[in-house]
Amino acid sequence: MTVPHRPDGDRRVLPATHGSLARGVTAPVPGTVFALALTGGMRLGPGDGRELIFGRNRPEVHVCLGEDDAQVSRRHGRLTHRDGRWWVTSTGRLPLRFPARLLFTGEEPLPLATGYTPLFVRGSGDREHLLELFVTGPEDEPPVPRPGDVTRPPRVWVLTEEEKLALVVLGQRYLRHEPRPQPLTWKQTAEQLAELRPAAGWREKRVEHLVNRVRMTLSHDGVPWLTREEVGEPVGNALNDHLIRALMLSTTLVPPDLALIDTV
Protein backbone atom coordinates (compact mmCIF):
# COMPACT_ATOMS: atom_id res chain seq x y z
CA MET A 1 0.00 0.00 0.00
CA THR A 2 1.28 3.45 -0.89
CA VAL A 3 0.81 6.34 1.53
CA PRO A 4 -0.21 9.62 -0.14
CA HIS A 5 2.18 12.55 0.27
CA ARG A 6 -0.10 15.20 -1.20
CA PRO A 7 0.55 18.68 0.32
CA ASP A 8 -3.19 19.11 0.88
CA GLY A 9 -4.60 21.67 3.32
CA ASP A 10 -2.77 21.41 6.65
CA ARG A 11 -0.73 18.39 5.50
CA ARG A 12 2.58 19.64 4.16
CA VAL A 13 5.85 17.95 3.29
CA LEU A 14 8.94 19.30 5.08
CA PRO A 15 12.16 19.27 3.02
CA ALA A 16 15.39 17.69 4.25
CA THR A 17 16.81 21.22 4.46
CA HIS A 18 14.23 22.24 7.08
CA GLY A 19 15.91 23.50 10.24
CA SER A 20 15.83 21.53 13.49
CA LEU A 21 12.46 21.50 15.22
CA ALA A 22 14.30 22.10 18.50
CA ARG A 23 14.44 25.78 17.54
CA GLY A 24 10.63 25.98 17.43
CA VAL A 25 7.92 25.97 14.76
CA THR A 26 4.72 27.84 13.96
CA ALA A 27 1.44 26.65 12.49
CA PRO A 28 -1.93 28.33 11.93
CA VAL A 29 -3.80 25.56 13.79
CA PRO A 30 -2.95 24.69 17.44
CA GLY A 31 -2.30 20.99 17.92
CA THR A 32 -0.44 20.63 14.61
CA VAL A 33 2.27 17.98 14.69
CA PHE A 34 5.63 18.25 12.94
CA ALA A 35 7.78 15.16 12.31
CA LEU A 36 11.26 15.51 10.82
CA ALA A 37 14.04 13.05 9.97
CA LEU A 38 17.31 13.62 8.12
CA THR A 39 15.59 12.95 4.78
CA GLY A 40 12.68 15.32 5.44
CA GLY A 41 9.33 15.15 7.16
CA MET A 42 5.75 16.28 7.36
CA ARG A 43 3.43 18.75 9.07
CA LEU A 44 -0.09 17.52 9.85
CA GLY A 45 -2.97 19.35 11.45
CA PRO A 46 -5.14 17.80 14.19
CA GLY A 47 -8.30 15.78 13.59
CA ASP A 48 -9.64 12.56 15.09
CA GLY A 49 -8.28 9.53 13.26
CA ARG A 50 -5.56 11.38 11.39
CA GLU A 51 -2.33 9.40 11.12
CA LEU A 52 1.32 9.97 10.31
CA ILE A 53 3.40 6.82 9.68
CA PHE A 54 7.19 6.61 9.84
CA GLY A 55 9.69 3.88 9.00
CA ARG A 56 12.21 2.57 6.46
CA ASN A 57 9.99 1.89 3.42
CA ARG A 58 9.59 5.27 1.74
CA PRO A 59 6.53 4.38 -0.43
CA GLU A 60 4.58 3.15 2.60
CA VAL A 61 5.29 5.95 5.09
CA HIS A 62 4.83 9.68 5.45
CA VAL A 63 8.28 10.20 7.00
CA CYS A 64 11.18 8.00 5.89
CA LEU A 65 13.53 7.06 8.73
CA GLY A 66 16.72 4.96 8.37
CA GLU A 67 16.10 4.17 4.71
CA ASP A 68 19.51 2.49 4.31
CA ASP A 69 19.37 0.54 7.60
CA ALA A 70 17.65 -2.87 7.57
CA GLN A 71 17.53 -2.84 11.38
CA VAL A 72 14.75 -0.24 11.13
CA SER A 73 11.31 -1.71 10.39
CA ARG A 74 9.52 -0.79 7.18
CA ARG A 75 6.76 0.74 9.31
CA HIS A 76 8.35 1.44 12.66
CA GLY A 77 5.68 3.59 14.26
CA ARG A 78 2.78 5.97 13.82
CA LEU A 79 1.29 9.13 15.26
CA THR A 80 -2.49 9.14 15.68
CA HIS A 81 -4.72 12.04 16.71
CA ARG A 82 -7.58 11.32 19.10
CA ASP A 83 -9.20 13.00 22.09
CA GLY A 84 -7.46 16.25 21.22
CA ARG A 85 -3.93 14.82 21.45
CA TRP A 86 -1.31 13.11 19.33
CA TRP A 87 -0.36 9.59 20.40
CA VAL A 88 2.74 7.56 19.46
CA THR A 89 2.44 3.83 18.77
CA SER A 90 5.40 1.51 18.20
CA THR A 91 4.93 -1.00 15.36
CA GLY A 92 8.54 -2.03 14.71
CA ARG A 93 10.70 -4.91 15.84
CA LEU A 94 12.81 -2.65 18.05
CA PRO A 95 11.37 -0.20 20.60
CA LEU A 96 11.13 3.55 20.16
CA ARG A 97 13.35 5.44 22.60
CA PHE A 98 12.09 8.63 24.22
CA PRO A 99 14.24 10.73 26.57
CA ALA A 100 12.71 9.08 29.65
CA ARG A 101 11.56 5.61 28.51
CA LEU A 102 11.24 2.96 25.81
CA LEU A 103 8.02 2.20 23.93
CA PHE A 104 7.64 -1.38 22.67
CA THR A 105 5.29 -2.82 20.08
CA GLY A 106 2.12 -4.02 21.80
CA GLU A 107 2.27 -1.39 24.56
CA GLU A 108 -0.33 1.33 24.97
CA PRO A 109 0.39 4.46 22.88
CA LEU A 110 2.13 7.37 24.56
CA PRO A 111 0.68 10.91 24.35
CA LEU A 112 2.92 13.64 22.98
CA ALA A 113 3.35 16.74 25.11
CA THR A 114 3.12 20.18 23.59
CA GLY A 115 6.48 21.34 22.29
CA TYR A 116 9.61 19.46 21.25
CA THR A 117 10.18 15.70 21.66
CA PRO A 118 13.15 13.77 20.23
CA LEU A 119 12.53 10.11 19.41
CA PHE A 120 15.26 7.60 18.55
CA VAL A 121 15.25 4.25 16.71
CA ARG A 122 18.25 1.97 17.23
CA GLY A 123 19.84 0.87 13.96
CA SER A 124 22.59 -1.51 12.95
CA GLY A 125 25.93 -1.32 14.73
CA ASP A 126 26.14 1.88 16.77
CA ARG A 127 23.71 3.82 14.62
CA GLU A 128 20.65 5.58 16.01
CA HIS A 129 18.09 7.36 13.86
CA LEU A 130 16.48 10.55 15.13
CA LEU A 131 12.89 11.57 14.51
CA GLU A 132 12.17 15.08 15.78
CA LEU A 133 8.59 15.76 16.86
CA PHE A 134 6.91 19.04 17.74
CA VAL A 135 3.28 19.70 18.70
CA THR A 136 2.09 23.30 18.61
CA GLY A 137 0.07 24.76 21.50
CA PRO A 138 -3.28 23.16 22.39
CA GLU A 139 -6.62 24.66 21.42
CA ASP A 140 -7.56 25.41 25.03
CA GLU A 141 -4.50 27.63 25.47
CA PRO A 142 -4.75 30.34 22.80
CA PRO A 143 -1.72 32.60 22.49
CA VAL A 144 -1.85 35.85 24.48
CA PRO A 145 -1.14 38.93 22.34
CA ARG A 146 2.07 40.66 23.42
CA PRO A 147 2.64 43.31 20.75
CA GLY A 148 4.88 45.40 22.98
CA ASP A 149 7.24 42.61 24.03
CA VAL A 150 10.76 42.52 22.65
CA THR A 151 11.51 39.29 20.78
CA ARG A 152 14.32 37.44 22.52
CA PRO A 153 15.82 34.68 20.40
CA PRO A 154 18.17 32.22 22.13
CA ARG A 155 21.85 33.15 22.18
CA VAL A 156 23.46 30.81 19.66
CA TRP A 157 27.26 30.71 19.67
CA VAL A 158 29.08 30.44 16.34
CA LEU A 159 31.39 27.41 16.31
CA THR A 160 34.06 26.54 13.79
CA GLU A 161 33.68 23.28 11.88
CA GLU A 162 36.27 21.50 14.05
CA GLU A 163 34.81 22.92 17.29
CA LYS A 164 31.33 21.69 16.42
CA LEU A 165 32.56 18.23 15.40
CA ALA A 166 34.61 17.82 18.59
CA LEU A 167 31.76 18.99 20.81
CA VAL A 168 29.24 16.69 19.12
CA VAL A 169 31.56 13.73 19.74
CA LEU A 170 32.24 14.84 23.33
CA GLY A 171 28.53 15.38 24.09
CA GLN A 172 26.88 12.72 21.93
CA ARG A 173 25.27 10.98 24.93
CA TYR A 174 23.44 14.21 25.76
CA LEU A 175 22.32 14.73 22.16
CA ARG A 176 20.93 11.18 22.17
CA HIS A 177 19.09 11.97 25.42
CA GLU A 178 20.58 8.97 27.17
CA PRO A 179 19.64 8.65 30.85
CA ARG A 180 22.20 10.29 33.16
CA PRO A 181 24.62 11.17 30.35
CA GLN A 182 28.27 12.00 30.90
CA PRO A 183 30.77 13.57 28.49
CA LEU A 184 33.23 11.26 26.78
CA THR A 185 36.80 11.42 28.10
CA TRP A 186 39.47 13.37 26.20
CA LYS A 187 40.92 10.04 25.08
CA GLN A 188 37.58 8.62 23.87
CA THR A 189 36.79 11.86 22.05
CA ALA A 190 40.20 12.01 20.35
CA GLU A 191 40.00 8.36 19.29
CA GLN A 192 36.58 8.78 17.69
CA LEU A 193 37.63 12.01 15.98
CA ALA A 194 40.70 10.24 14.60
CA GLU A 195 38.44 7.55 13.16
CA LEU A 196 36.12 10.13 11.61
CA ARG A 197 38.90 12.39 10.25
CA PRO A 198 42.11 10.28 10.03
CA ALA A 199 44.11 13.00 8.31
CA ALA A 200 43.20 15.79 10.74
CA GLY A 201 45.75 14.90 13.44
CA TRP A 202 43.39 14.68 16.41
CA ARG A 203 45.09 14.17 19.80
CA GLU A 204 43.86 14.41 23.40
CA LYS A 205 45.58 17.75 24.05
CA ARG A 206 44.15 19.26 20.89
CA VAL A 207 40.63 18.24 21.90
CA GLU A 208 41.13 19.58 25.44
CA HIS A 209 42.50 22.92 24.18
CA LEU A 210 39.68 23.35 21.66
CA VAL A 211 36.89 22.53 24.14
CA ASN A 212 38.40 24.74 26.84
CA ARG A 213 38.55 27.61 24.33
CA VAL A 214 34.80 27.30 23.67
CA ARG A 215 34.11 26.97 27.40
CA MET A 216 35.99 30.17 28.20
CA THR A 217 34.19 32.02 25.40
CA LEU A 218 30.83 31.14 26.94
CA SER A 219 32.10 31.96 30.43
CA HIS A 220 33.26 35.41 29.30
CA ASP A 221 29.79 35.92 27.79
CA GLY A 222 28.20 35.38 31.20
CA VAL A 223 27.29 31.67 31.17
CA PRO A 224 27.74 30.38 34.78
CA TRP A 225 29.40 27.24 36.16
CA LEU A 226 32.06 26.96 33.48
CA THR A 227 35.15 27.69 35.61
CA ARG A 228 36.93 25.77 38.36
CA GLU A 229 36.36 28.64 40.76
CA GLU A 230 32.58 28.42 40.28
CA VAL A 231 32.36 24.62 40.44
CA GLY A 232 34.93 23.96 43.16
CA GLU A 233 37.05 20.87 43.72
CA PRO A 234 36.90 18.07 42.82
CA VAL A 235 35.91 19.22 39.33
CA GLY A 236 35.58 15.83 37.62
CA ASN A 237 33.37 16.08 34.52
CA ALA A 238 31.41 19.06 35.84
CA LEU A 239 32.90 21.68 33.51
CA ASN A 240 32.23 19.70 30.33
CA ASP A 241 28.83 18.65 31.63
CA HIS A 242 27.80 22.29 32.19
CA LEU A 243 29.29 23.30 28.83
CA ILE A 244 27.36 20.73 26.82
CA ARG A 245 24.11 21.52 28.63
CA ALA A 246 24.60 25.25 28.00
CA LEU A 247 25.25 24.65 24.29
CA MET A 248 22.11 22.51 24.02
CA LEU A 249 19.96 24.90 26.03
CA SER A 250 20.94 27.70 23.63
CA THR A 251 20.33 25.36 20.59
CA THR A 252 23.96 25.85 19.56
CA LEU A 253 24.02 22.04 19.58
CA VAL A 254 20.87 20.12 18.66
CA PRO A 255 20.17 16.38 18.16
CA PRO A 256 20.32 16.55 14.31
CA ASP A 257 24.01 17.46 14.70
CA LEU A 258 24.58 13.75 15.39
CA ALA A 259 24.54 13.39 11.59
CA LEU A 260 28.15 14.69 11.70
CA ILE A 261 29.28 11.49 13.38
CA ASP A 262 26.78 9.02 11.91
CA THR A 263 28.64 6.08 10.39
CA VAL A 264 27.33 3.22 8.30
Disulfide bonds with the S-S distance in Angstrom:
none
